[in-house]
Amino acid sequence: IHYGCPQCKMDAEKPNIIHSPVPPSLLGSFASPSIVAWVIYLKYVSGLPLYRQEKDWLQYGFELSRTTMANWVIGCTSKYLNVLYDYCHRLLIEREFAMADETPVQVLKEEGREATSKSYMWMFRSGEDGTPPIILYQYAPTRSGNVAKEFLKGFKGYLMVDGYTGYNKVKDIKRCCCFAHIRRYFFDVIPKGKQRDISHPAVQGVEYCDKLFAYERRFKEKGYSYKQLKNGRLKHEKPVIEAFLVWLKQQKPVRGSKFATAVNYALNRQDLMMTYLEDGRCSLSNNLSEQKMKSFVIGRKGWLFCDTPEGAKASAIAYSFAEMALANNLNVFSYIKFLLEQRPNEGMDDSQLEKLMPWNEDVIELCKLEK
């Protein structure tokens, strides 16, 4: 914006023109922190694909192409947010509890692969240990366990995941068993209308799992400390698991049946069933992970695929900060806008990056979700 005195323009030989200060451009274009943050918010929180955003902007009389918006997201995540992503990754590796999950994603233009090839979006997050939540999505062209092995390199704590054997490649960890998945296998076997028929063996399998979740709810309602939670689990839940294992070994399912699949799935994880009893901060299930992965799955239904690997990586970073903002009760748009205004860069040390985290008190006050 330029300011000048109309009279001076007429009388003075050299008019005094004042130029208002303009912040440096984000990407060498007219993209501002607010407009890029809004694009990210609409796609990764509200699930509005870029082609629909393109139509929405036209309603305001503004031509903004989906290609331009995609370039903004890729440019800002790689130039600014990636620095914070790496910092969060280092923090997660230092934690004692972690969770993980993965789901397919289609990438059209991936070198050496067909457009119909199945790629994967992985999600690694902190556990239920009372520390600020860290949630990181990671794009990979495969579901190989090497992805988890590489991402979690240096992590030496408890890892809660589903039954996927690829996670066995992660070394120096204590792997926990997800009882929600065990329960799901038995629940899916129950015939319609037989959910309460305790004589049906699949219902019995569900009942064992439900007993564990009931104890967990009771302990949390009573506000147990982690030490009390550990003691309560050892006293009440351990006998349930021991009885469950005895029951599992007594079953004689028809080979190839769904019930046989459920029984074998549980028996194959018997060595992991009691790992969570070692520490009250461990989780009984991987539900917390699946809830955050669901955000990606719902968004995927809208935009269907990623055009390039760069776009998939940008989406992983954007989802990471959107979900961390939500997990820390922040306004996502305000937080992303704040980050782009601060322009994190590799020249910042850890103390400076820490001030940009969603759990920082100043950030919370600035970007808190108004009720």
Secondary structure, DSSP 8 states (H G I E B T S, - for coil): -EEE-HHHHHH-SS--EEE------SSSSS--HHHHHHHHHHHHTS---HHHHHHHHHHTT----HHHHHHHHHHHIIIIIHHHHHHHHHHHHHSSEEEEEEEEEEBSS-TTS-TT-EEEEEEEEE-SSSS---EEEEEESS--HHHHHHHTTT--SEEE--S-GGGGGS-S-EEE--HHHHHHHHHTTS-TT-TT-TTSHHHHHHHHHHHHHHHHHHHHHTT--HHHHHHHIIIIIHHHHHHHHHHHHH----TTSHHHHHHHHHHTTTTTTTGGGG-TTS-S-SHHHHHHHHHHHHHHHHH--BSSHHHHHHHHHHHHHHHHHHHTTB-HHHHHHHHHHH---TT--HHHHHTTSTTSHHHHHHHB---
